[in-house]
Amino acid sequence: MSYMDLEKWRERIFIFNIASIIQYFILIHIAMFFYPGGTRLDPNVQGYSFFSNFISDLGLTRSYSGYPNPVSYILFTISMIISGISSILFYITIIHFFKTKNQKRLITLTSLFGVIIGISIIGAGLTPWNIYPEAHDRFAETSFVTTVITIFFYILAVTHNEEYPNHYAYVLMCYMLVAIIFIGLMIMVGPINTKNELKLIVTMQKVFSYSGIVYGSIICYGAWKLEKSYIIT
């Protein structure tokens, strides 16, 4: 494989990441439409409640209302597997943007934790909460915590790299703040016992998830643009 082919391969990875974000957005919203109903605290809720159902409720094999949930389960699982794979590929591929010893050290840590995020996303998608509650929660919690750690090192790597546009560091900072607030609220609330607590955590999860869609789109598009400039020059 020639050097130019290798560069184009990297460019395709970033395009795949953008496509992955789009498919996740589309598939989970289709899955919401097919979800039979019920929440963790109220099995009588009809359909998917945006502010009372977690996104991972879409991955239940049987909804809280007691009905089978095959369509949402399949769509959720597919979206999570693709998202996890694209995350792993992204964090491995960005390594080549960073050249110096200090940059390499920071981006290696970023990529290491980024791979853990991807594995955790896949794990959460393959462990329906109604069958493997503890495993699903551990995968989800790991992805949340490692997201903060990954972004922290990513910010340091970007700010130490004059060739990498530093305005992306501000995007990373904003998303890290959202992630910290989300994790903080989960710790403060602890086990969910009331409908108000459920709505608070579910709403914040939606903010975290949709912020991730925006963050991921900007960062992946920026990496794609940077890669194209490398190919041109």
C-alpha positions as CSV (number, residue, x, y, z in Angstrom):
1,M,0.0,0.0,0.0
2,S,1.4,3.4,-1.0
3,Y,1.7,6.4,1.3
4,M,-1.1,8.1,-0.5
5,D,-3.3,5.1,-0.2
6,L,-2.6,5.0,3.5
7,E,-3.5,8.7,3.9
8,K,-6.8,8.1,2.0
9,W,-7.5,5.1,4.3
10,R,-7.2,7.4,7.3
11,E,-9.5,9.9,5.6
12,R,-12.1,7.2,5.1
13,I,-11.9,6.3,8.8
14,F,-13.0,9.8,9.7
15,I,-15.8,9.7,7.1
16,F,-16.9,6.4,8.6
17,N,-17.0,8.1,12.0
18,I,-19.3,10.8,10.7
19,A,-21.5,8.2,9.1
20,S,-21.5,6.3,12.4
21,I,-22.8,9.4,14.3
22,I,-25.6,9.8,11.7
23,Q,-26.6,6.2,11.9
24,Y,-26.7,6.3,15.7
25,F,-29.0,9.3,15.7
26,I,-31.3,7.8,13.1
27,L,-31.4,4.3,14.6
28,I,-32.1,5.3,18.2
29,H,-35.0,7.5,17.1
30,I,-36.5,4.8,15.0
31,A,-36.1,2.5,18.0
32,M,-37.9,5.0,20.2
33,F,-40.9,4.8,17.8
34,F,-41.1,1.0,18.2
35,Y,-40.5,0.8,22.0
36,P,-43.6,-0.9,23.5
37,G,-43.7,1.1,26.7
38,G,-42.9,1.2,30.4
39,T,-40.2,2.8,32.5
40,R,-38.2,1.6,35.4
41,L,-40.7,3.0,37.9
42,D,-44.0,2.8,35.9
43,P,-44.7,-0.2,33.6
44,N,-48.0,1.4,32.5
45,V,-46.4,4.3,30.5
46,Q,-47.4,4.0,26.8
47,G,-44.6,4.0,24.3
48,Y,-41.2,5.6,24.8
49,S,-41.2,8.5,27.2
50,F,-38.4,10.9,26.2
51,F,-37.9,12.2,29.7
52,S,-38.5,9.0,31.6
53,N,-36.9,6.3,29.5
54,F,-33.1,5.9,29.3
55,I,-31.6,5.4,25.9
56,S,-30.5,2.0,27.0
57,D,-34.1,1.1,27.7
58,L,-34.3,0.7,23.9
59,G,-31.9,-2.3,24.3
60,L,-34.2,-4.3,26.5
61,T,-35.2,-7.6,25.1
62,R,-38.5,-7.2,26.9
63,S,-39.8,-3.7,27.8
64,Y,-40.8,-2.7,31.3
65,S,-44.5,-3.0,30.2
66,G,-43.8,-6.7,29.8
67,Y,-44.0,-6.8,26.0
68,P,-41.2,-8.2,23.7
69,N,-39.0,-5.5,22.3
70,P,-37.3,-7.0,19.2
71,V,-37.2,-4.1,16.8
72,S,-35.8,-1.5,19.3
73,Y,-33.4,-4.1,20.8
74,I,-31.9,-4.9,17.4
75,L,-31.6,-1.3,16.3
76,F,-30.1,-0.2,19.6
77,T,-27.6,-3.1,19.6
78,I,-26.5,-2.4,16.0
79,S,-26.1,1.3,16.6
80,M,-24.0,0.7,19.7
81,I,-21.7,-1.9,18.0
82,I,-21.1,0.5,15.1
83,S,-20.5,3.4,17.4
84,G,-18.1,1.5,19.5
85,I,-16.1,0.3,16.5
86,S,-16.0,3.8,15.0
87,S,-14.8,5.2,18.4
88,I,-12.0,2.7,18.6
89,L,-10.9,3.4,15.0
90,F,-11.1,7.2,15.5
91,Y,-8.8,7.2,18.6
92,I,-6.3,4.9,17.0
93,T,-6.2,7.0,13.8
94,I,-5.7,10.4,15.3
95,I,-2.3,9.4,16.7
96,H,-0.6,10.3,13.4
97,F,-1.5,14.0,13.9
98,F,0.9,14.2,16.8
99,K,4.6,14.1,16.2
100,T,6.7,15.2,19.2
101,K,7.6,13.0,22.1
102,N,5.4,14.9,24.5
103,Q,2.5,15.0,22.0
104,K,2.9,11.2,21.4
105,R,2.7,10.6,25.2
106,L,-0.5,12.6,25.5
107,I,-2.2,11.2,22.4
108,T,-1.2,7.6,23.4
109,L,-3.1,8.0,26.7
110,T,-6.0,9.6,24.8
111,S,-6.1,6.7,22.4
112,L,-5.8,4.1,25.2
113,F,-8.8,5.4,27.1
114,G,-10.6,6.1,23.8
115,V,-10.4,2.4,22.9
116,I,-11.8,1.6,26.4
117,I,-14.7,3.9,25.6
118,G,-15.4,2.0,22.4
119,I,-15.2,-1.4,24.1
120,S,-17.5,-0.2,26.8
121,I,-20.1,1.1,24.3
122,I,-20.1,-2.3,22.5
123,G,-20.3,-4.0,25.9
124,A,-23.3,-1.9,26.9
125,G,-25.0,-2.6,23.6
126,L,-24.5,-6.4,24.0
127,T,-25.7,-6.6,27.6
128,P,-29.5,-5.8,27.8
129,W,-30.3,-4.3,31.2
130,N,-33.2,-6.7,31.9
131,I,-30.8,-9.7,31.5
132,Y,-27.4,-8.4,32.6
133,P,-28.1,-5.4,34.7
134,E,-24.8,-5.3,36.6
135,A,-22.7,-5.9,33.5
136,H,-24.6,-3.2,31.5
137,D,-24.3,-0.7,34.3
138,R,-20.5,-1.3,34.6
139,F,-20.0,-0.9,30.9
140,A,-22.1,2.3,30.9
141,E,-20.3,3.7,33.9
142,T,-16.9,2.9,32.5
143,S,-17.8,4.7,29.2
144,F,-18.9,7.8,31.1
145,V,-15.8,8.0,33.3
146,T,-13.3,7.2,30.6
147,T,-15.0,9.8,28.4
148,V,-13.9,12.5,30.9
149,I,-10.4,11.1,31.1
150,T,-10.0,10.7,27.4
151,I,-11.1,14.2,26.6
152,F,-8.8,15.6,29.3
153,F,-5.8,14.1,27.6
154,Y,-7.1,15.0,24.2
155,I,-7.3,18.6,25.2
156,L,-3.7,18.5,26.5
157,A,-2.6,16.9,23.2
158,V,-4.4,19.4,21.0
159,T,-3.1,22.4,23.0
160,H,0.4,21.1,22.7
161,N,0.1,20.7,18.9
162,E,0.5,23.9,16.9
163,E,-0.7,22.2,13.7
164,Y,-3.9,21.0,15.3
165,P,-6.5,23.9,15.3
166,N,-6.8,24.8,19.0
167,H,-10.5,25.9,18.7
168,Y,-11.3,22.2,18.8
169,A,-10.0,22.2,22.4
170,Y,-12.9,24.5,23.3
171,V,-15.3,22.0,21.9
172,L,-13.7,19.2,23.9
173,M,-13.8,21.4,27.1
174,C,-17.6,22.0,26.6
175,Y,-18.3,18.3,26.2
176,M,-16.1,17.3,29.2
177,L,-18.1,19.8,31.3
178,V,-21.4,18.2,30.3
179,A,-19.9,14.7,31.1
180,I,-18.7,15.9,34.5
181,I,-22.1,17.4,35.3
182,F,-23.9,14.2,34.2
183,I,-21.6,11.9,36.3
184,G,-21.9,14.3,39.3
185,L,-25.7,14.2,39.2
186,M,-25.7,10.4,39.0
187,I,-23.4,10.2,42.1
188,M,-25.6,12.8,44.0
189,V,-28.9,11.0,43.2
190,G,-27.6,7.5,43.6
191,P,-30.2,4.7,43.2
192,I,-33.3,6.1,41.5
193,N,-36.4,5.8,43.7
194,T,-38.7,8.6,42.5
195,K,-40.1,9.7,39.2
196,N,-38.5,13.2,39.6
197,E,-35.1,11.6,40.1
198,L,-35.7,9.4,37.1
199,K,-36.7,12.4,34.9
200,L,-33.6,14.4,36.1
201,I,-31.1,11.6,35.3
202,V,-32.8,10.6,32.0
203,T,-32.9,14.3,30.9
204,M,-29.3,14.8,31.7
205,Q,-28.4,11.5,29.9
206,K,-30.2,12.9,26.8
207,V,-28.2,16.2,27.1
208,F,-25.0,14.1,27.4
209,S,-25.9,11.9,24.5
210,Y,-27.0,14.7,22.1
211,S,-24.0,16.8,23.2
212,G,-21.9,13.8,22.2
213,I,-23.5,13.7,18.8
214,V,-22.7,17.4,18.3
215,Y,-19.2,17.0,19.8
216,G,-18.4,13.9,17.7
217,S,-19.6,15.5,14.5
218,I,-17.4,18.6,15.0
219,I,-14.3,16.7,16.1
220,C,-14.6,14.0,13.4
221,Y,-15.3,16.7,10.7
222,G,-12.3,18.6,11.9
223,A,-10.0,15.6,11.8
224,W,-11.3,14.8,8.3
225,K,-10.5,18.4,7.2
226,L,-7.0,18.2,8.8
227,E,-6.4,14.8,7.1
228,K,-7.4,16.2,3.7
229,S,-5.0,19.1,4.2
230,Y,-2.2,16.6,4.9
231,I,-3.0,14.7,1.7
232,I,-3.1,17.9,-0.4
233,T,0.2,19.2,1.0
